[in-house]
Amino acid sequence: MKSVAVGIISAPNLPADIAQDLKNELSDFLADSIDRNVSWKIETLVDPLIGVAEDTNEILGKVENIKSDHNWNYAICLTDLPLFFGKQLAAADASIKNSTAQISIPIFGFMPMRSRIKKAIIGMMRELYCRCSPNDSFTADPFQMKKSFTKNKYHPSNKKEKSTLLLTKRVDTHEEKGQVDVRYIIRSRVLGRLRVLLGMTFANQPWTALFSFNKLTTLSFATGSYISIFPTPWKLSIAYTPDRFIALTVLAILGTIIWVIFSHDLWEKSTEKGEERWRKLYNGTTFITLGIIVVINYCLLFIIFLVAIAIFVPPELFKAWTGLDEEPTLIYYFSLVWLITSLGTLAGAIGTGIENKEKIRDITYSYRQKQRYNEIKKEEEEAEQKKESY
């Protein structure tokens, strides 16, 4: 039985985690779905440069070099970068002649299920294994494999497997310049960009960074507690309509996000190096990442204040401070907590201004975005030095 070595090269963080999770499963799945007469050997490698390069041919070129260095027969790259084909987004690319491929993790959206990525890897391996150059001794003859493929649940004609790269179309690019021979393009630009934004946000894992914003949480709670000792917020809470509460909540959340972005220089500006399409995606990812962190912080504060006021504010005190003639219901308590949480969050945004900028950037930027930020900063510094020299 001949042995085939397949290398899974991943960018750091989320792609690396996914590759490691799938490593032990892929051998059996490749045998079941492609060729049982082959011993599939899976190796994984984390390469930081894979998470920085933004050009498709440049990434595949790096993958080809790594494949040659490790004597692999095939290599597939898992990147947390979106892949572009003109103005369209691509889910995956394959270089048949070089036996390499790449898959964009963000295109799977906010919840990149391991099973879907595993099927995508199998799909790209089928492209490489069955349609590779005749000079490759490990190339399978698709005509000889037709019978076994038809019976297999992973056969391309199987409708379930087509959902692996949902909303994509397969394009042959043999006649184009570059290394890509097969490309899977997202049919809808709007849906594709939305899924990529959510996928890049998921890669940042904002829910793990909540307690890293300790100054925001602490100052928000302190401010809300201080506000609650004055009667004015109590009276406002029974006078406000739901529309006003919603408007105040939106103002508090948006105000905090905008303050954090501009006080820590997180918004990528237009430069000669940074392409607009990348800049928009990165800025959108930063905004959504911070939005999730602030919303989680808001909900946490709401729960804390709700418990505190329910325990320490009896109905008699509530009536005395608000001037109510009736017994306060849960809705009144809920309204008071809602108002205090919004005001506390808005004031607490100031607390992020004294957070370390590098710490905030580490939380809100992924690996590739930090690399990009450093490159742009370096470019700006070099431009400033040139101006001063003239």
HUTASUL-V970966 format. One line per field, one symbol per residue. ss: DSSP state (H for helix, E for strand, - for the rest). phi: phi as a letter, one per 20 degrees, with the letter a starting at -180 (. if undefined). A space follows every 10 residues. Layout:
ss->???
phi->???
//
This chain:
ss->-EEEEEEEEE ---HHHHHHH HHHHHHHHHH HHH----EEE EEEEEE-HHH H----HHHHH HHHHHHHHH- ---EEEEEE- --EEE--EEE EEEEE----E EEEEHHHH-- ---HHHHHHH HHHHHHHHHH H--------- -HHHHHHHHH H-------HH HHHHH--EEE EE-------- -EEEEE--HH HHHHHHHHHH HHHH-HHHHH HH-HHHHHHH HHHHHHH--- HHHHHHHHH- -HHHHHHHHH HHHHHHHHHH HHH------- -----HHHHH HHHHHHHHHH HHHHHHHHHH HHHHHHHHHH HH--HHHHHH HH-------H HHHHHHHHHH HHHHHHHHHH HHHH--HHHH HHHH--HHHH HHHHHHHHHH HHHHHHHHH-
phi->.fdcecddec ffmggfffff fegfefgfff ffecbfecee ddcdbdcgff edfdegffff fffffffffe leecbcddde efddcmeeed ebccdffdlc bbcefgfenf cfggffffff ffffffgffe cffgfefefe efffegffff eefeggffff fffgdfmdce cecfeefoef dccddffeff ffffffgfff fffflffedg ffefffffff ffffffffed fggffffeef egffffffff ffffffffff fefdleefef cffeffffgf ffffffffgf gfffffffff fgffffffff eddfgfffff edmfedffef fffgfffgff ffffffffgf fffeffffff fffedegfff ffgfffffff fffffffffe
//
